[in-house]
Amino acid sequence: MSTVKTSPVGRFALGLTITAVPLVLALLGPLFAGDPGPRSASFVLGDGHWLGTDFVGRDVWRQVLHGGRSVVLTALAATALAYLVALPVGLVSALTGRRWLEELLMRPLDVLLAVPSLLLILLAATVFTPGTVGLALLVALVNVPDAARIVRAAAAEAAARPAVEALRMQGESWWRMAVGYVGRSMIRTLAADAGTRLTGVLYLVATAAFLGVGVAPDAADWAVMVDRNRIGLFVQPWAVVVPALLIVALTMGTNLLFDAALDKGARRGRPVRVPGRGAGDGPSKSRTERETRP
């Protein structure tokens, strides 16, 4: 029985198509939302509202156009902030050579990792009321420990190679070793982690908004729309189904894009024989070996 394999280009095109719809709505939707107009009755289908009205009589389509920007921008900012902290922490702990410094950097993160992410966000929300910026900082904070561990593991594997020892013997700077060689060796690992991490951050931001953390209870936000309109799901389902599908499409499309890019990169990195060498002329050097040589 034969199986159909999707090419990286096909997966990339599919991921781009799936991601484009929620991304365009999130970033450009507020520009085309138009005048809010008068409110109607709650959970009405039709009557000039092609996606109906929500729990307070607002037009669902306008809420969809307004509701994605906060989710997308908060998730992107939180992911970027998490790596902004995790990358230097992971690189320093892997390359420092000083056990006490590694323990000082990683052990507090292990303690933070033991606390469930959503619980930490809810506990912080009881102390202060975070806005969108505060929510992005909280989500970034709970993602730093795991991201730093992945960076450290990838960096430690690359740092154990003979090339790094050769760089040390040549007196190369720490920056040259960490960024020029080790950092370049981690690109595929970090890209794989970034795809799954962005997906997890999107769900965490949406869940926090669903619970009322970081956004107003009646805000135009896709996650808030799912929460506040679920009481009318069987009366007016579009107020719940449409924002929920947009969140799912955004996460699925993001994963497909990263998977396709990684698969394409893996195919490019396959060993290539050096022209002119026969089978008995000794082992050939792969393209990846030549590219990663400092």
Summary of the structure (lengths in Angstrom):
residues: 294
radius of gyration: 24.1
end to end distance: 46.2
largest distance: 81.7
contacts: 937
relative contact order: 0.15
helix: 70%
strand: 1%
